Amino acid sequence: MDATDLLRPGLLEGATIVVTDVAVGAPLRSLRATTPVLAPAFPLDDDTLAAAAAQLGSADALVCDGRALFDAAGGGLTGLRAAADGCFAAARAVANAAFIPAARGKIVLLAPEDAATAAALENTARTLSIEWARHGIVITCVHARARTDALIAFLCSPAGDYYSGCAFGEA
């Protein structure tokens, strides 16, 4: 189901949603969000990623596609590290550059089908939701089986504020 079939047209109008993979931005753009890309490069360079995040300016949300990072690294333990480290590094960079100064923001972690990697991203969402709650940052994890464009868009919308620390679907 297309996000525009379920959600109000223009739901994300005026929202800036940073994405770590171009493909995940298409349904968000169909709801009129702006989707700049912040793609973690490996080996990770935190200073370069932080500088790139600072160049993006203000942002309302970040969608980290752990599946794309996992697949690009070839899966397995290397994929787990790429997804977990890449998502955390991107989240930290955008949180420091945009969310903490604004005292608000949303992070949606998209987990791959690999159970161990999905568990790592779910734990990251739960841990960071506690740590960054004081900054008004809402963090969720969406498992591969629950992943829909409409759910991702909903979590990035104002209605998604309630779901901090939640995981949708199962590994």
C-alpha positions as CSV (number, residue, x, y, z in Angstrom):
1,M,0.0,0.0,0.0
2,D,1.3,3.4,-1.0
3,A,1.7,5.9,1.9
4,T,-0.5,8.4,0.0
5,D,-3.3,5.8,-0.1
6,L,-3.5,5.7,3.7
7,L,-2.2,9.1,4.9
8,R,-3.5,12.6,4.2
9,P,-1.8,14.2,1.1
10,G,0.7,16.8,2.3
11,L,1.0,15.3,5.7
12,L,4.7,16.0,5.8
13,E,4.6,19.3,4.0
14,G,7.4,21.6,5.3
15,A,9.1,18.7,7.2
16,T,12.8,18.0,6.6
17,I,13.4,14.3,7.1
18,V,17.1,13.3,6.7
19,V,17.5,9.8,5.2
20,T,20.5,7.5,5.1
21,D,19.4,5.9,1.8
22,V,17.8,7.7,-1.2
23,A,15.3,5.0,-1.8
24,V,13.7,5.3,1.6
25,G,12.9,9.0,0.9
26,A,10.6,8.5,-2.0
27,P,7.4,7.8,0.0
28,L,8.2,10.7,2.3
29,R,8.7,13.0,-0.7
30,S,5.3,11.9,-2.0
31,L,3.8,13.4,1.2
32,R,5.8,16.6,0.5
33,A,8.7,16.2,2.9
34,T,12.2,17.4,1.9
35,T,14.6,14.4,2.2
36,P,18.3,15.3,2.2
37,V,20.7,12.3,2.4
38,L,23.2,11.7,5.1
39,A,24.9,8.5,4.1
40,P,27.4,7.0,6.5
41,A,30.6,6.0,4.7
42,F,32.8,3.2,5.9
43,P,35.2,3.2,7.7
44,L,33.1,5.6,9.8
45,D,34.6,9.1,10.2
46,D,32.6,10.8,13.0
47,D,34.0,14.2,12.3
48,T,33.1,14.1,8.6
49,L,29.6,12.8,9.4
50,A,29.1,15.5,12.0
51,A,30.2,18.2,9.5
52,A,27.9,16.8,6.8
53,A,25.0,16.8,9.3
54,A,25.7,20.4,10.3
55,Q,25.5,21.4,6.7
56,L,22.0,20.1,6.4
57,G,20.6,22.7,8.8
58,S,17.5,22.1,10.8
59,A,15.7,18.8,10.5
60,D,12.5,17.3,11.9
61,A,13.4,13.6,11.6
62,L,16.0,11.0,10.6
63,V,15.2,7.7,8.9
64,C,18.2,5.3,9.2
65,D,17.9,2.4,6.8
66,G,19.8,-0.4,8.6
67,R,18.7,-2.8,5.8
68,A,20.6,-0.9,3.2
69,L,23.7,-0.7,5.4
70,F,23.5,-4.4,6.3
71,D,23.1,-5.4,2.6
72,A,25.9,-3.1,1.4
73,A,28.3,-4.7,3.8
74,G,27.5,-8.2,2.6
75,G,25.4,-9.3,5.6
76,G,26.6,-11.4,8.5
77,L,28.7,-9.9,11.3
78,T,30.1,-7.3,9.0
79,G,26.6,-6.3,8.0
80,L,25.5,-6.2,11.7
81,R,28.4,-3.8,12.5
82,A,27.7,-1.6,9.5
83,A,24.0,-1.3,10.3
84,A,24.4,-0.8,14.0
85,D,27.4,1.5,13.8
86,G,26.1,3.4,10.8
87,C,22.7,4.0,12.3
88,F,24.1,5.1,15.6
89,A,26.7,7.4,14.0
90,A,24.0,9.0,11.7
91,A,21.7,9.4,14.7
92,R,24.3,11.0,16.9
93,A,25.4,13.4,14.1
94,V,21.9,14.6,13.4
95,A,21.0,14.7,17.1
96,N,24.0,16.9,17.9
97,A,23.6,19.1,14.8
98,A,19.8,19.6,14.7
99,F,17.7,17.8,17.3
100,I,19.4,18.7,20.6
101,P,19.6,22.5,19.8
102,A,15.9,22.5,18.7
103,A,14.9,20.3,21.8
104,R,13.0,18.0,19.4
105,G,13.4,15.4,16.7
106,K,12.5,11.9,15.6
107,I,14.7,9.0,14.6
108,V,13.3,5.9,12.9
109,L,15.6,2.9,12.6
110,L,14.7,0.4,9.9
111,A,15.9,-3.0,10.8
112,P,16.9,-5.7,8.2
113,E,15.5,-9.2,8.4
114,D,18.6,-10.6,10.1
115,A,17.4,-11.3,13.7
116,A,20.7,-10.3,15.4
117,T,20.9,-7.0,13.6
118,A,17.2,-6.3,14.1
119,A,17.7,-6.9,17.9
120,A,20.7,-4.6,17.9
121,L,18.8,-1.8,16.3
122,E,15.8,-2.3,18.6
123,N,18.1,-2.1,21.6
124,T,19.6,1.0,20.2
125,A,16.2,2.6,19.8
126,R,15.2,1.7,23.4
127,T,18.5,2.8,24.9
128,L,18.7,6.1,23.0
129,S,15.0,6.9,23.7
130,I,15.8,6.9,27.4
131,E,19.1,8.8,27.0
132,W,17.8,11.5,24.6
133,A,14.3,11.9,26.0
134,R,15.5,14.9,27.9
135,H,16.2,16.5,24.6
136,G,12.7,15.8,23.2
137,I,14.0,13.2,20.8
138,V,11.6,10.3,19.9
139,I,13.2,7.1,18.6
140,T,11.5,4.0,17.2
141,C,12.6,0.8,15.4
142,V,10.7,-0.8,12.6
143,H,11.4,-4.5,11.9
144,A,11.4,-5.7,8.3
145,R,8.1,-7.6,8.6
146,A,6.3,-4.4,9.8
147,R,8.0,-2.0,7.4
148,T,5.6,-0.1,5.3
149,D,6.0,3.4,3.7
150,A,2.9,4.5,5.6
151,L,4.2,3.4,9.0
152,I,7.5,5.2,8.4
153,A,5.7,8.4,7.3
154,F,3.3,8.2,10.3
155,L,6.3,7.8,12.7
156,C,7.9,10.9,11.1
157,S,4.6,12.9,11.4
158,P,3.5,14.8,14.6
159,A,1.3,11.8,15.4
160,G,4.4,9.6,15.9
161,D,5.5,11.5,19.0
162,Y,3.9,8.9,21.3
163,Y,6.0,5.9,20.3
164,S,9.4,6.6,21.7
165,G,11.4,3.5,22.5
166,C,8.9,1.3,20.7
167,A,9.6,-1.4,18.1
168,F,7.1,-2.3,15.4
169,G,7.0,-5.9,14.2
170,E,9.3,-8.6,15.3
171,A,12.7,-9.9,14.4
